[in-house]
């Protein structure tokens, strides 16, 4: 199975829908992604952190 990548626009749409509906499971099924990913994206938003940056292979990133 290959890892899927999502654009910032896709993530924002999922987060907005999850916040509006309050149901991560339904939103996840609608978009074909796992409920836990929807939940994590919502948590990042609630903490004011950006869920839109990718991670590298274990190294630290210079921002």
C-alpha positions in Angstrom: 0.0 0.0 0.0 1.4 3.4 -0.9 1.2 6.5 1.3 -1.2 9.1 0.1 -0.4 12.8 0.2 -3.1 15.4 0.6 -2.9 19.1 -0.4 -3.4 21.9 2.1 -6.8 22.6 0.4 -7.9 19.0 0.9 -6.9 19.1 4.5 -8.6 22.4 5.2 -11.8 21.1 3.6 -11.8 18.0 5.8 -11.1 20.0 8.9 -13.8 22.5 8.2 -16.3 19.8 7.5 -15.3 17.9 10.7 -15.7 21.0 12.8 -19.1 21.8 11.2 -20.5 18.3 11.6 -18.7 17.4 14.8 -18.4 13.8 13.4 -14.9 12.7 12.3 -16.1 9.2 11.4 -18.7 10.4 8.9 -16.3 13.0 7.4 -13.5 10.3 7.1 -15.8 7.9 5.3 -17.1 10.6 3.0 -13.5 11.5 2.0 -12.1 8.0 2.0 -9.6 8.6 4.9 -9.3 7.2 8.4 -11.3 8.6 11.2 -8.1 9.0 13.3 -6.5 11.2 10.6 -9.5 13.5 10.6 -9.4 13.6 14.4 -5.7 14.4 14.4 -6.1 17.2 11.8 -8.9 18.7 14.0 -6.7 18.5 17.1 -3.9 20.3 15.3 -6.3 23.1 14.3 -7.7 23.3 17.9 -4.1 23.8 19.2 -3.4 26.4 16.7 -0.7 24.3 15.1 -0.4 23.6 11.4 -1.2 20.1 10.3 0.0 21.0 6.8 3.7 20.6 7.0 5.2 17.2 6.0 7.8 15.5 8.1 11.2 14.3 6.8 12.8 11.0 7.6 13.4 11.6 11.3 15.6 14.7 11.0 14.9 18.1 12.2 13.7 20.7 9.8 15.0 24.2 9.5 12.0 26.6 9.3 
